[in-house]
């Protein structure tokens, strides 16, 4: 199926898929012949995800697609974040702070050594 505006005028729900997953999600929707509607120009907050209008009748299929492919999606009322990505950033920040702390300690020790 495809990106058709008729979905927006039927019984539907809105789903936000993270920008990094939208190509995979659209490919899976097309593979499973699920109608959807999205228009990226309508999305003012792309960082929250790409907004999809999906038929209520396809809700079970879409849920299975999301679970099987580890796609992070959220609704308008319940926003979900991909914590796997944030976990990597926190780990990187920890190592940066650790290196800076070690360098400061070495600098203090070396200054004390040269004073005496």
C-alpha positions in Angstrom: 0.0 0.0 0.0 1.2 3.5 0.3 1.1 7.0 1.7 -2.6 7.9 1.0 -4.5 10.9 2.5 -7.7 8.8 2.7 -6.4 7.3 6.0 -6.6 10.7 7.6 -10.4 10.7 7.0 -11.1 7.2 8.3 -11.0 5.9 11.9 -7.3 6.2 12.6 -4.7 6.8 15.3 -1.5 8.8 15.3 1.9 7.2 15.9 5.3 9.0 16.2 8.3 7.0 14.9 11.8 8.2 15.6 13.5 9.8 12.6 16.2 7.1 12.6 13.6 4.4 12.2 11.2 5.9 9.7 12.7 4.4 6.5 12.5 0.9 8.0 9.0 1.5 9.3 7.7 2.7 6.0 9.3 -0.3 4.2 7.6 -2.7 6.6 4.3 -0.9 6.2 4.6 -1.3 2.4 5.7 -4.9 2.7 2.7 -5.7 4.9 0.3 -3.7 2.7 -0.7 -1.3 5.4 -2.1 2.0 4.4 -0.7 5.1 6.2 -0.5 8.8 5.8 2.4 11.1 6.7 3.6 14.4 5.5 7.0 15.5 6.8 6.3 19.2 6.0 3.4 19.1 8.6 5.8 17.9 11.3 7.2 20.9 13.0 9.0 18.8 15.7 10.9 16.2 13.7 13.0 15.4 16.8 9.9 13.9 18.4 9.4 11.6 15.5 7.6 11.4 12.2 3.9 11.5 12.6 1.9 8.7 11.0 -1.8 8.4 10.6 -2.7 4.7 10.7 -6.0 2.8 10.5 -7.4 1.4 13.7 -8.1 -1.8 11.9 -4.3 -2.3 11.4 -3.4 -1.7 15.0 -2.5 -5.3 15.8 -0.3 -5.7 12.7 1.5 -2.5 13.4 2.1 -3.5 17.0 3.7 -6.7 15.9 5.9 -4.8 13.4 7.1 -2.5 16.1 7.9 -5.3 18.5 9.7 -7.6 16.0 11.9 -4.8 14.6 12.7 -2.9 17.9 11.2 0.3 16.5 10.7 3.0 19.1 7.3 4.6 18.6 5.0 6.8 20.7 1.6 8.4 20.7 0.7 12.0 21.2 0.0 11.5 24.9 2.8 9.0 25.8 6.2 10.1 24.5 8.8 7.4 24.4 12.5 8.1 24.1 15.2 5.8 22.8 17.3 5.3 26.0 19.8 3.1 24.2 21.2 6.2 22.4 21.2 8.3 25.6 23.0 5.5 27.4 25.9 5.8 24.9 26.1 9.5 25.5 26.2 9.2 29.2 29.0 6.6 28.9 31.0 9.0 26.7 30.5 11.9 29.1 31.6 9.7 32.0 34.9 8.9 30.2 35.5 12.5 29.3 35.0 13.7 32.9 37.2 10.9 34.1 40.0 11.8 31.7 39.8 15.5 32.7 39.8 14.6 36.4 42.9 12.4 36.0 44.7 15.2 34.0 43.9 17.8 36.7 45.2 15.4 39.4 48.4 14.8 37.4 48.8 18.5 36.9 48.5 19.2 40.7 51.0 16.4 41.5 53.5 17.7 38.9 53.2 21.3 40.2 53.9 20.0 43.8 56.9 18.0 42.5 58.5 20.9 40.7 58.0 23.3 43.7 60.1 21.2 46.0 
